Amino acid sequence: MLKININNASFEVENHKDTLTINQEVFDGDIQPLGSNHFHILYQNRSYNAEIVKADYAEKSFTVKINGNTYQIAVQDRFDLLLEQLGMGKASKQKLNDLKAPMPGLILDILVKEGDKVKKGDNLLILEAMKMENMIKSTGEGTVKSIKTSRGDRVEKNHVLIVFD
């Protein structure tokens, strides 16, 4: 099951074998791909041209243009819905916290400086641990407030490395 939010409307979509249901009603229409991001939809004797304008698969968000109108779409799969039920649904959207060493090791390189704006997935530093280089990446968006370590420092687990605003 998927939960799809389009602007302010919410829909539950399920695919059972060859049957697509939306809010527990069978979708009695036809969707045909016209190209990599273009589709033609027939639904209730009306024709729609749809184009995926922007797709962020990591965040599961999309911008879709249908017959000239633009819609913002957010998708939650069954794992997202389960995390939400467990009260952990917004965990990945939280403010970027201070970066702490995930394990003891040696700081080989620091790839950011104070004042840098980082986004999820950006490389922050390289930590050598157990003779392996580990690229430490940002888990969210933020601005580097201060760096609490230097190249060549030995750090212990949970040592604060970078502080974010």
N, C-alpha and C positions, 0 to 999 in steps of 0.2 A: 504494500500500500504506500502511496505517496500523498502527502498533504501539500497542496499548491496554493500559494497566496498570490493573487493577482490584484494589484493596487490594494483595495481594502476588502476584497472578497476572498473567501477561503473555500477550497474544494478538496474532497477526498477522491483520489483516482486509484483504481485497481485494475489490473490486467489479469483476467482468468482465461488461460488458454488463448482463444481468439476473440474474447469478448472484453471490451473496455467499458468500465463503469465509472460514472462521475456522480458523486454523492449517492451511491447505491442505485443509480438508474443507468440502464444500458445506453451507451453512446451510439445513437443510430445515425452515423454519419460516415464520411469517407475522408481519409487524409492521404494525399499522394505527394511524395517528394518531387520537387522540380529541379533541385540542384543541391549543393552542399548545405545551404542555410535557407532555402526557399521551399515552401510547401503550398499546396492547394487543398482547401478544406471545403467539403460540401456538408452542410448541416441544416436540417429543416428547410430544404429547398432553397437555401441561400449559398452563395459562393463567397469564399474568403481567400485572400492571398496573405500568407504569413511569411515573415522573414525574421530569423534570429539575428538581431543587430549586434548583440554583445552577449558573450557567455563566460561566466566565471564558474568553472566546474568545482573548484576548491570550495568556494563559498555557496555553491548551488544557487546562484542568482543569474537571471537572464533578463535581457531587454529584447522584447519582441514587438515587431510592427505588424499589425493586422489591418488590412485595408486602409493604410495611412495613419492609423492611430497607434501610439506607442504605449506599451504596457510593461511594468516592472513585475517580474515573476520571481518568487522565492520558493524553493522546493525543499521539503523535508522528507527523507526516506524513512524506512522503518527503524533504522538505528538512531536517527535524530529524534524520532518520536519517543523511542524508548528512553533515551537520555533525558528528554524533557519530562517524561513521567517520573523519572528518578530524581528530578530536581537539578539536573546537570546540563540542561539544554543550552544555557547561555554561557557555559564555561569557556568556549572558544572565542566568545565575543568580548570577554572582559578586558579591562584596561591592562596594558602591558605592565607586568610587575618587574621588580628588580631581578636582574639575571644573576643566578647563583650557580656556582660550579656544580655540575651534576655528579662529579666524581673527583677524587684527588688527581692532580696532574701538574703539568708544566705549561705555562702560557707561551705558545710559540709566536703568535701574532695577534694584534688587535686591529680589526679592519674598520672600525668606526672611530669618530672623535666626538668630543662634547659638542652639542648643538645639532648633530646629525639627526635627521628624521629617518626612521626606519619603518618598514612595513613587514607584515608577516612573511617569513621565509628568507628575509635578507640575512646574509652572512655577517656575524658580529665578531667572532674571534675563533682562533684555532687553539685547542687544548690537547696536549699530548698526554695520553694516559695508557698505561700498559703497552708501551711501544707502538701505539697507534695514534694517528692524527685524527682528531674529532672536530669537524666543523660545527660550531655552535651557531644556531640560527635563531632569528627573532620569532617569537610565538604570537606576536601581534603588532599593532602599530603604536608608535610613541616617538619621543624625542630623547636623545641621550643627554641626561643631566650631568652625570659625572662618571668617570671610569676609575674604579677602585683597585686596579691592578696594573701591572706593567709587563712588557715582554720580558720573558726570562724568570718571572715569579713562579714559585711553587705554591700551589693553592690546595686547600683541603676541601672536601665535599661541603657544600652549602656556603662556602665563602662568597660574599657578595662581590661580583665582578663589575657589573654595570648598573647604574641607577638611572631610571627613566622618569621623566616628568609625567 
